[in-house]
Amino acid sequence: MLFSSLSFLYLFLPLVLIMYRLVPVRLKNSVLLLFSLLFYYAGEQKLVLLLLLSSIVDYSCSLYIEHYRSKPRLTRLFLIISILANVSLLGYFKYINLLIGSINALLDTQINLLKVVLPIGISFFTFQTMSYTFDVYRGDVKAERNFLDFFTYVLLFPQLIAGPIVRYRTIAAELKSRKTDLDSFTYGVSRFCLGLGKKILVANTLAGVCKIYAAMNEKTILITWVYAIAFSLQINFDFSGYSDMAIGLGKLFGFSFPENFNHPFIARSATEFWRHW
């Protein structure tokens, strides 16, 4: 399920907003977690179990890291366990067939490629949970003992598809207590609509231009330049649109997500370019 899909706009989002408004404060995180799991289940059923298992590993490792703070070897051990679990999950989905292809090329074997479907948001989920474990290991934050708050943090649906990667300390206080006034809600709606417009009206239109180029038999230098510009702008507005939608959705539920997409194409250096994505 994507933010720009009709099922999200006309069914999922209205339902979660209504339920979120109806329940008391103590149940708001439960509602968000439940709908986040439904969100991922609608897209990829198997992903839900993997996300839960990975979250349990990181939740447990962070608690052990804090408990054995005075024993560096044990804290490093649990950090390594968390890293291996996350990297293995990401590596399997993104690189297992690349590894098989490389083995076939090097050893002249015929190992069949696996039918692996890359789950949406797996990269953002992996890096976000790893950032949490690293922060606990360095002592920047205390391990979250409330499993409901922790699972809400790592599985929160507004920001897991395409970011932003939210550090735990950024929203730790909001996980415990948050309010949404009319101004915040209005800003959230307008920011979401802005991102939706970027995605549907601009990025998707430019994607159509790129498909036309791909279908052409003869490609001149001028047409190739047009394609390069169109593709670059498509990527820009796609990321920018999803970032706006995520930040807007966060505001609807009382969260202030960081700005993670800051006009990279007008950066003055390569370092600044990557920092603005």
HELIX and SHEET records of a PDB file:
HELIX    1   1 LEU A    6  SER A    7  1                                   2    
HELIX    2   2 PHE A    8  PHE A   12  3                                   5    
HELIX    3   3 LEU A   13  LEU A   22  1                                  10    
HELIX    4   4 VAL A   25  LEU A   27  5                                   3    
HELIX    5   5 LYS A   28  GLY A   43  1                                  16    
HELIX    6   6 GLN A   45  HIS A   67  1                                  23    
HELIX    7   7 PRO A   72  LEU A  107  1                                  36    
HELIX    8   8 ILE A  122  ARG A  138  1                                  17    
HELIX    9   9 PHE A  147  LEU A  155  1                                   9    
HELIX   10  10 PHE A  157  LEU A  160  1                                   4    
HELIX   11  11 TYR A  168  LYS A  176  1                                   9    
HELIX   12  12 LEU A  182  GLY A  197  1                                  16    
HELIX   13  13 LYS A  198  ALA A  203  3                                   6    
HELIX   14  14 ASN A  204  ALA A  215  1                                  12    
HELIX   15  15 ILE A  221  LEU A  252  1                                  32    
HELIX   16  16 PRO A  264  ILE A  266  5                                   3    
HELIX   17  17 ALA A  270  ARG A  275  1                                   6    
END                                                                             
